[in-house]
Amino acid sequence: MRTYVQVAKQSFHRKSSFKLEYYLGLFGSILSIFISIAIWSAVYGSSSRIADISQSQAITYAVLALLLRTGLTMNEFIIENKIRTGEIATELIRPYRFLAYLFSIVIGEVGFNIWAKAIPLVLICLVCIHLDISSSWLHIAAFMISVMFSYLLLYVINCIFWLLSFWVHQTWSMITIKNAIFLLVSGATVPYWFLPEWLARIFEWMPFKTIYFSPLSIVLGKMSNGDIWKLYGEQAVWILVFAAAGLWMWRKAQNKLVIQGG
């Protein structure tokens, strides 16, 4: 365990060493927040409510979704880079579990994103924007718990795509398409409330709504206590399903290893 904690710390400090990238990313996120506010303000125009959602709730949803995306951003190409350079061979013979090592790296990077990006953005939003969130501390606590489940679910789904590097040595286009689809089906860009009813019903059967839309519904006060517990159960089940699929792929990948460059 101490090894993995140290790996996470090193990952955190490595991210903090790229000062220019950090400031540019932070500026881009601030710009995206105000662009989102402008877009939703234009969508509502003179209307006070659309689909029983007020303009302030829609803006709050968009801002919080962007904050979540900023905090949960992961390095998608760790495995691919190690395969391309041949480092994967060394990693597999080291005295630790590679998938736990990978998880530690991502934990460190996400920790940096939350501490150095998401938290400053939250403070800026609290000063400059009215966030129409639930006044119940129970809802806020339930939201935070759900976000932790969201992170784990997003990680195990991403990990499956990362492991495809053992079969497809260039995964950039595939991961880009995956991320674009995620933005729609998870509710990260457009809440399910504004989707056509038939499309929202289809998405309801998928696990992706539990990553962004459902947690954000909690903090906006749009979910009952019973639905919150149901959400936790759904997230836990999907995490186990995708984790099992990822472990199965990992076993297959070790037998399929083809190293480029070494």
C-alpha positions as CSV (number, residue, x, y, z in Angstrom):
1,M,0.0,0.0,0.0
2,R,2.8,2.4,0.8
3,T,4.2,1.9,-2.7
4,Y,0.9,3.0,-4.3
5,V,0.6,6.0,-2.0
6,Q,4.1,7.1,-3.0
7,V,3.2,6.6,-6.7
8,A,0.1,8.8,-6.3
9,K,2.2,11.5,-4.6
10,Q,4.8,11.4,-7.4
11,S,2.0,11.7,-9.9
12,F,0.6,14.7,-8.1
13,H,3.9,16.5,-7.9
14,R,4.7,15.6,-11.6
15,K,1.4,17.4,-12.7
16,S,2.3,20.4,-10.5
17,S,5.6,20.9,-12.3
18,F,4.0,21.9,-15.6
19,K,3.2,25.5,-14.6
20,L,2.4,26.9,-18.1
21,E,0.1,23.9,-18.9
22,Y,-1.7,24.4,-15.5
23,Y,-2.3,28.1,-16.0
24,L,-3.5,27.7,-19.6
25,G,-5.8,24.9,-18.5
26,L,-7.2,27.0,-15.6
27,F,-7.8,30.0,-17.9
28,G,-9.5,27.7,-20.5
29,S,-11.8,26.3,-17.8
30,I,-12.7,29.8,-16.6
31,L,-13.5,30.8,-20.1
32,S,-15.6,27.7,-20.7
33,I,-17.7,28.5,-17.6
34,F,-18.6,32.0,-18.8
35,I,-19.2,30.7,-22.3
36,S,-21.6,28.1,-20.9
37,I,-23.4,30.8,-18.9
38,A,-23.8,32.9,-22.1
39,I,-25.1,29.9,-24.1
40,W,-27.7,28.9,-21.5
41,S,-28.8,32.5,-21.0
42,A,-29.3,32.8,-24.8
43,V,-31.2,29.5,-24.8
44,Y,-33.7,30.7,-22.2
45,G,-33.9,34.3,-23.5
46,S,-36.9,35.8,-21.9
47,S,-38.3,32.5,-20.7
48,S,-38.1,31.8,-16.9
49,R,-38.5,28.0,-17.1
50,I,-38.0,25.3,-19.8
51,A,-39.1,21.7,-19.1
52,D,-39.8,22.8,-15.5
53,I,-36.2,23.8,-15.1
54,S,-35.4,27.4,-14.2
55,Q,-32.6,29.4,-16.0
56,S,-30.5,29.5,-12.8
57,Q,-30.8,25.7,-12.4
58,A,-29.7,25.1,-16.0
59,I,-26.7,27.5,-15.6
60,T,-25.8,25.9,-12.2
61,Y,-26.0,22.4,-13.8
62,A,-23.8,23.5,-16.7
63,V,-21.2,25.1,-14.4
64,L,-21.1,22.1,-12.0
65,A,-20.8,19.7,-14.9
66,L,-17.8,21.6,-16.2
67,L,-16.3,21.6,-12.7
68,L,-16.8,17.8,-12.5
69,R,-15.2,17.2,-15.9
70,T,-12.2,19.3,-14.8
71,G,-11.8,17.4,-11.6
72,L,-12.2,14.0,-13.1
73,T,-10.0,14.5,-16.2
74,M,-7.6,11.5,-16.6
75,N,-4.5,10.8,-18.6
76,E,-5.9,8.5,-21.3
77,F,-2.6,7.3,-22.8
78,I,-0.5,6.0,-20.0
79,I,-0.7,2.3,-21.1
80,E,-0.4,3.2,-24.8
81,N,2.8,5.2,-24.2
82,K,4.3,2.4,-22.1
83,I,3.6,-0.1,-24.8
84,R,5.0,2.1,-27.6
85,T,8.3,2.8,-25.6
86,G,8.6,-0.8,-24.3
87,E,8.4,0.3,-20.7
88,I,5.4,-2.1,-20.2
89,A,7.8,-5.1,-20.1
90,T,9.7,-3.6,-17.1
91,E,6.4,-2.6,-15.4
92,L,5.1,-6.2,-15.6
93,I,8.1,-7.7,-13.8
94,R,8.2,-5.1,-11.0
95,P,7.0,-6.2,-7.5
96,Y,3.6,-4.5,-7.7
97,R,0.2,-5.0,-9.4
98,F,0.3,-3.0,-12.6
99,L,-3.4,-2.1,-12.5
100,A,-3.1,-0.8,-8.9
101,Y,0.0,1.1,-10.0
102,L,-2.1,2.6,-12.9
103,F,-4.9,3.5,-10.5
104,S,-2.4,5.3,-8.2
105,I,-1.1,7.4,-11.0
106,V,-4.6,8.4,-12.0
107,I,-5.5,9.1,-8.3
108,G,-2.6,11.5,-8.1
109,E,-3.5,13.3,-11.3
110,V,-7.2,13.6,-10.3
111,G,-6.1,14.8,-6.9
112,F,-4.1,17.6,-8.5
113,N,-7.0,18.5,-10.8
114,I,-9.4,18.8,-7.8
115,W,-6.9,20.7,-5.6
116,A,-5.4,23.0,-8.1
117,K,-8.2,23.4,-10.7
118,A,-11.6,22.4,-9.4
119,I,-11.4,24.1,-6.0
120,P,-10.1,27.5,-7.4
121,L,-12.9,27.3,-10.0
122,V,-15.5,26.7,-7.3
123,L,-14.3,29.7,-5.3
124,I,-14.4,31.9,-8.4
125,C,-18.0,30.6,-9.1
126,L,-19.1,31.3,-5.6
127,V,-17.9,34.9,-5.9
128,C,-19.1,35.6,-9.5
129,I,-22.1,33.4,-10.0
130,H,-25.2,32.5,-8.2
131,L,-25.2,28.7,-7.9
132,D,-28.8,27.5,-7.4
133,I,-28.0,24.3,-5.4
134,S,-29.9,22.5,-2.7
135,S,-29.6,24.1,0.7
136,S,-29.7,20.7,2.4
137,W,-26.3,19.6,3.7
138,L,-27.6,16.0,3.3
139,H,-28.0,16.5,-0.4
140,I,-24.5,18.0,-0.7
141,A,-23.0,15.1,1.3
142,A,-25.0,12.6,-0.9
143,F,-23.7,14.4,-4.0
144,M,-20.0,14.1,-2.8
145,I,-20.5,10.4,-2.1
146,S,-22.1,9.9,-5.5
147,V,-19.2,11.8,-7.2
148,M,-16.7,9.3,-5.6
149,F,-18.7,6.4,-7.2
150,S,-18.8,8.4,-10.4
151,Y,-15.0,8.6,-10.4
152,L,-14.6,4.9,-9.9
153,L,-17.1,4.1,-12.6
154,L,-15.5,6.5,-15.0
155,Y,-12.1,5.0,-14.2
156,V,-13.1,1.4,-14.8
157,I,-14.8,2.3,-18.1
158,N,-11.8,4.3,-19.3
159,C,-9.5,1.5,-18.2
160,I,-11.2,-0.9,-20.6
161,F,-10.5,1.5,-23.5
162,W,-6.9,2.0,-22.3
163,L,-6.3,-1.8,-22.3
164,L,-7.3,-1.9,-26.0
165,S,-3.8,-0.5,-26.6
166,F,-2.6,-4.1,-26.4
167,W,-4.5,-4.8,-29.5
168,V,-4.8,-1.4,-31.2
169,H,-1.5,0.5,-30.9
170,Q,-3.0,3.9,-31.8
171,T,-6.0,4.7,-29.6
172,W,-6.2,8.4,-29.9
173,S,-9.1,8.5,-32.4
174,M,-11.0,5.8,-30.6
175,I,-10.7,7.6,-27.2
176,T,-11.6,10.9,-28.8
177,I,-14.8,9.3,-30.2
178,K,-15.5,7.7,-26.8
179,N,-15.1,11.0,-25.0
180,A,-17.4,12.8,-27.4
181,I,-20.1,10.1,-27.0
182,F,-19.7,10.3,-23.2
183,L,-20.3,14.1,-23.2
184,L,-23.8,13.4,-24.7
185,V,-24.9,10.2,-23.0
186,S,-23.7,11.1,-19.5
187,G,-25.5,14.4,-19.4
188,A,-22.2,16.3,-19.2
189,T,-23.2,18.9,-21.8
190,V,-27.0,18.6,-22.1
191,P,-29.1,17.5,-19.1
192,Y,-31.5,14.7,-19.7
193,W,-34.4,17.1,-19.0
194,F,-33.8,18.8,-22.4
195,L,-33.4,15.7,-24.5
196,P,-36.3,14.2,-26.5
197,E,-38.2,11.9,-24.3
198,W,-37.5,8.8,-26.4
199,L,-33.8,9.5,-26.3
200,A,-33.7,10.1,-22.6
201,R,-35.5,6.8,-22.0
202,I,-32.8,5.0,-23.9
203,F,-30.0,6.7,-22.0
204,E,-31.8,5.9,-18.7
205,W,-30.9,2.2,-19.3
206,M,-27.2,3.0,-19.7
207,P,-24.6,3.4,-16.9
208,F,-23.4,6.7,-18.1
209,K,-26.1,8.9,-16.6
210,T,-24.8,7.9,-13.2
211,I,-21.5,9.6,-13.9
212,Y,-22.7,13.2,-14.3
213,F,-26.5,13.6,-14.7
214,S,-27.6,11.7,-11.6
215,P,-25.0,13.2,-9.1
216,L,-25.8,16.7,-10.4
217,S,-29.5,16.0,-10.0
218,I,-28.8,15.4,-6.3
219,V,-27.1,18.7,-5.6
220,L,-29.9,20.5,-7.5
221,G,-32.4,18.9,-5.2
222,K,-34.1,17.0,-8.0
223,M,-33.7,13.5,-6.5
224,S,-35.5,12.0,-3.5
225,N,-33.7,10.1,-0.7
226,G,-35.0,6.8,-2.0
227,D,-33.7,7.6,-5.5
228,I,-30.4,8.5,-4.1
229,W,-30.0,5.1,-2.4
230,K,-31.1,3.5,-5.7
231,L,-28.4,5.5,-7.5
232,Y,-25.7,4.3,-5.2
233,G,-26.8,0.7,-5.9
234,E,-26.7,1.3,-9.6
235,Q,-23.3,2.9,-9.5
236,A,-21.9,0.0,-7.4
237,V,-23.3,-2.6,-9.7
238,W,-21.9,-0.9,-12.8
239,I,-18.5,-0.5,-11.2
240,L,-18.4,-4.2,-10.5
241,V,-19.5,-5.1,-14.0
242,F,-17.0,-3.0,-15.7
243,A,-14.2,-3.9,-13.2
244,A,-14.8,-7.6,-14.0
245,A,-14.7,-6.8,-17.7
246,G,-11.5,-4.9,-17.3
247,L,-9.8,-7.6,-15.3
248,W,-10.8,-10.2,-17.9
249,M,-9.3,-7.9,-20.6
250,W,-6.1,-7.5,-18.5
251,R,-5.6,-11.2,-18.4
252,K,-6.1,-11.5,-22.2
253,A,-3.8,-8.5,-22.8
254,Q,-0.8,-10.0,-20.9
255,N,-1.0,-12.9,-23.4
256,K,-1.3,-10.5,-26.3
257,L,1.6,-8.2,-25.5
258,V,3.3,-6.8,-28.5
259,I,5.9,-4.2,-27.7
260,Q,6.9,-1.5,-30.2
261,G,10.3,0.0,-29.9
262,G,11.8,-2.5,-27.4
